[in-house]
C-alpha cells in the first residue's frame, strides 16, 4: 500500500454537516432575500464555510506542512466572521452609516493586515511562535503556540463582538415582543461559537487540541436560517421605530407578505378602533377587515379617501405601498393612514372658488355676446345656474320702476317641486316693501336665516314671505350709477339656510351683471373692468395677471421676465396718516409703474402692497433698464407726507422647461432681500417725514424737542442712568408724541378744552406712536417708553393705568421735562408760566402724576 496523506477523523463529520447547512443558507438568501442586510449574512456564511472547510481538512490531513497551510487559509474565514457579524448587528440596530463602504473598509483594515501577517508568519512568528504535531487516538493534530499579534487580533475581535452584544442588549430593552425574539435569536447564534472559542483559548476542554469554535458556528448558521425563514430576521430594522412610530402624526401599519402585522403605530391603533395594543403577529384581516380592499386596490391612481369619524367628518387618506425583492416577490406592505381633513377642506374651497370664477366668467361671457333682445332669456338661464350653484330653491330679479312706485318680479327660476311666484309678485307697490328698499338703498345686503327674526316693522313682508313658504332669504341691491334699480334674491323653501359670503358675493356679481345688461346692454367694458382690474389703482388684478401668465408662458414669448415690487412704508403711512393716505400712496406707485412700462407689458396689483409686472420677450438687460427707469421716476416723485419707495426684484425665464412659478418665487425672494437691505434707510426717511409733518400740524417744534433733550439728559445723568438710557432719552425727546401725527389737526389745534370724544381720540396717540416706532428694529426698544409716557405715578394715567415703578424710568423722566417745558413756554391756547409757578405746579403733582423722587432731583436741576 502506498503512503497516505489523509486520516479519518470523526470530528470532521459535523463540520461537513455545518458546511452543507451554510451552503443551504447562502443559496436561500441569495434567491429569496437579495437585500443589503442579507448580503452581509451571506458574507458571514461564506466566511463560516471557509473556516469549517479548512478546519475539517486540517483534521483529515496528516502532513504538518498541509495542516499549517490550511490553518493559514482558515484565518480568512476567522477574520471575516466577527467583522461581518459586527456590521450586520450595527445595520440591524438602525445605524445606516454601517451600510457605507468606507465604514466597512475601516473596520476591516486590521483583519486584512492580520491575515497577510499570518500567511507570512514564518518570517516573523508574530502570529504563531511554533507549530507541533500531536499524535492522539490514532490521529495527528496541529498544536499552535500563539504569538503576540494573535492575542491582539483576539482582543480586537472580542471588542467587535462585545460592541455587537451591547447593541443587542439595548435592542432587547426597548423592543416589542416580536423583535425581542429576533434579538434573542441573534444573541444565541453568536454566544455558542464565542463560548467555544473562549473555552478553546483558555484550554478548559479536555480535548484542548481541537478547536470546536467552527463546529458551534455551524449550529449558529442553522439558528440564523430558522430566524430568516420564520421571523424575517433582517427584513425590518426595529431600533428607533418605537420613537418614530409613537411620534408620527400619521397611522402606520407594516405587514409581512401574508398580511400579518409587523408594526402598528399608536395612531393607527386608535384609527382602526382597536383596544388591543399588542397586535403584532396578528393578521390584518382579523383586526381591520376592510384593509384588504385597500391593499387589493393599491394600483388605483387616486388615493383612497375614507371617513373614519362621522361625527367630526374627519377624512383620512389610505396609501398602500408594497415592497418587492429582485425576484418580484413581496417583502412587506406598508399602509399609511393620513389625516387629510384640512387638505380636503382646502381642496373643496379651491374647487368652489374655481367653479365660482368659472361660473362668473361663463355668465359674463354669455351676456357680452348676447344681443339686447335676448337679455331676458339670458337672465333666466343665469338665474338657474346660480340658483343651482348656491343650492337655492328659488332665484329671481326685481326691478324698480322709474317713478319708484312699484317693484316688478321680472325674472325667476325655481327648483323642481317649488311653486313659482312670478305671477304673484308683478308690479308690487314700493310702500309695502319700504323696510326692504330702505336697507337696499343704503347699500345693505339682506340675509335672513329665520323669518321669525325679522323686525316688527317688516310685518307685511314677513307674512308675504311665509305665504310663499320661504324659510330663509338673501337679497342684494342692484345699483346702476349709484342708484338703486332693483334687487337680486335667493329663497330657501325646503329648509333653513345660512347664506355664506361666497353665495352673497355671487349674488352681488350677478346683480351687477344683470343690471348692466338691462341698462342699454353696456356690460362689455363694465364686466371686463370688474373681472380684471383693481378698483383702487386701475391696474390689472391678480386674476387677470395669472390668466395672462398662462397665455404668455410659451416658448414664443421667451425670454419672459417678471418684476415683483413692494411699496415700502405703506403700513406706516396707514398708521400715521390713515388709509386715505395709504390709498394715495398705492395710486402714486401704480402711476409710476404704468408710466415706466411699455404698452404690451402687463402691470398688475399682486396683493395688498405688492405689484407684479409681466414682460414678454424681454431679456435681463432690458428688464434692468425698466427697473432703473422705475427707480429714477420714484426718486423724482415729490411727496410731502410719505416719500414714495418701492423695493423691486426680478427674474427671467430663458428656457422652456423652467417652472414659471419658480421664476416668480425667485423674483419675490430678490425683492424681499432688497427690501431687507434698504429697510434701515427707508424707515429713517419715513421717520424724518413724520417728524416734519408733526411739527407742521401740532404745537410741537424742533426747539421744544431740543429743550426736552437738554433737560432729560441732565435729569438722567443726575440719577446715574447708563449711557444707553441717556441715548433713549434723546430719542424719546423727539419721538414721544410722534403718534399725534394720526390725530386730526382740528383737535391738535383746538384752543379750548377738548370734549370727552375728542379727548378719547387724543389719548390714542401714545398707542399709535408705540406702533409706529415698533415697526422699526432700530427704534423698537423705545416703543414701550412711548406707550407709557402718559402713565401717572398714582395709576390714573393712560393707556394701561400703570403706577409707580411699573412705569419705565425713561417715560417718567420725559413726562416731567415735557410738562415743565410746556408750562414755561407760550402755546396758542395759553401763556407761559413763570419758573416759580411751574415748580409749584410740579410739586402739587408730585406723587400723583409724577415720580416724587425724580421731582425733587429735577427741581434742584432747574434751580
Secondary structure as UniProt FT lines:
FT   HELIX           11..32
FT   HELIX           36..60
FT   HELIX           64..92
FT   TURN            93..94
FT   HELIX           96..99
FT   HELIX           101..119
FT   HELIX           121..124
FT   STRAND          128..136
FT   TURN            137..138
FT   STRAND          139..146
FT   HELIX           148..174
FT   HELIX           177..202
FT   TURN            208..209
FT   HELIX           213..231
FT   TURN            233..235
FT   TURN            239..240
FT   HELIX           241..247
FT   STRAND          251..256
FT   TURN            257..258
FT   STRAND          260..264
FT   HELIX           266..271
FT   TURN            272..273
FT   TURN            280..281
FT   HELIX           284..287
FT   TURN            289..290
FT   HELIX           291..296
FT   TURN            297..299
FT   STRAND          304..309
FT   TURN            310..313
FT   STRAND          314..324
FT   TURN            326..327
FT   STRAND          330..339
FT   HELIX           341..368
FT   HELIX           372..374
FT   HELIX           375..389
FT   TURN            390..391
FT   STRAND          394..400
FT   TURN            402..403
FT   STRAND          406..414
FT   TURN            416..417
FT   HELIX           422..425
FT   STRAND          428..429
FT   HELIX           430..433
FT   HELIX           434..441
FT   TURN            442..443
FT   STRAND          446..448
FT   HELIX           451..453
FT   HELIX           456..458
FT   HELIX           459..467
FT   TURN            468..469
FT   STRAND          472..480
FT   TURN            481..482
FT   STRAND          483..492
FT   HELIX           501..518
FT   TURN            519..521
FT   HELIX           523..532
FT   TURN            535..537
FT   HELIX           542..552
FT   HELIX           555..557
FT   STRAND          560..567
FT   TURN            568..569
FT   HELIX           570..577
FT   HELIX           579..596
FT   TURN            599..600
FT   STRAND          602..605
FT   STRAND          610..615
FT   TURN            616..617
FT   HELIX           620..636
FT   STRAND          646..653
FT   TURN            656..657
FT   HELIX           660..697
FT   HELIX           702..718
FT   TURN            719..720
FT   HELIX           723..735
FT   TURN            736..737
FT   HELIX           738..742
FT   HELIX           745..748
FT   HELIX           756..763
FT   HELIX           765..774
FT   TURN            777..779
FT   HELIX           780..782
FT   HELIX           783..787
FT   TURN            788..790
FT   TURN            793..794
FT   HELIX           804..806
FT   HELIX           809..823
FT   TURN            828..829
FT   HELIX           835..845
FT   TURN            847..849
FT   HELIX           852..862
//
